[in-house]
Amino acid sequence: MDTALVLLSLFLIDSLAIVSPGPNILLVVHAAAERDRRGALLIAAGLAAAGAMWALIAVSGLTAVFELMPSLQTAIRVAGATYLLYIAVRLWRSHAGPKPSVAISGQAAQPARQALLRGLATGLLNPKALAYFGSIFVLLVPADAGWPLRAAAVGLVLFDALLWYGLAAFLFSTPRVIEGYMTLRRPIDRACAALMAAFGVKLML
């Protein structure tokens, strides 16, 4: 087993999973454009922590747990779908209001703990994470892998999430992007809500 090849494959596939459209990246982009860079980075940190938790559970025998307790997987899916629909409703009902003053590197628009927990909850309840770590991830990390490789895989997932979500937070919190967002805030919020709801409904069905 080539450890370097396993980790390289994991880095590429995990990166694609992160940047592909889904609730996690959508939450970071929306928070960065609507609030400020610090808040988006805290959400990114929460998402990264959730990804590391999922990876740790996966290398500890996630598929075996689901085989023994299939109802647990169903419960996680239902909880994830419910949470996505909750976010969708909040976005849809948000009001455009006056144009806020945005501090790119200043004070956060929401409490740090709230932003961190929002990212953590979204990452843990994201059905996309459940599907990825319960299937693709466990296939990339061989069943006979030793704990050094498993630990490296978990660390790589954490690094990947911090890298890509952090880049999204920086990119979409630039003044030009924020100005464009504020101009079209209402339709963008409605579009984000519709996407979140679509993810939730798809999971429910």
Summary of the structure (lengths in Angstrom):
residues: 205
radius of gyration: 17.7
end to end distance: 39.6
largest distance: 57.9
contacts: 675
relative contact order: 0.23
helix: 80%
strand: 0%
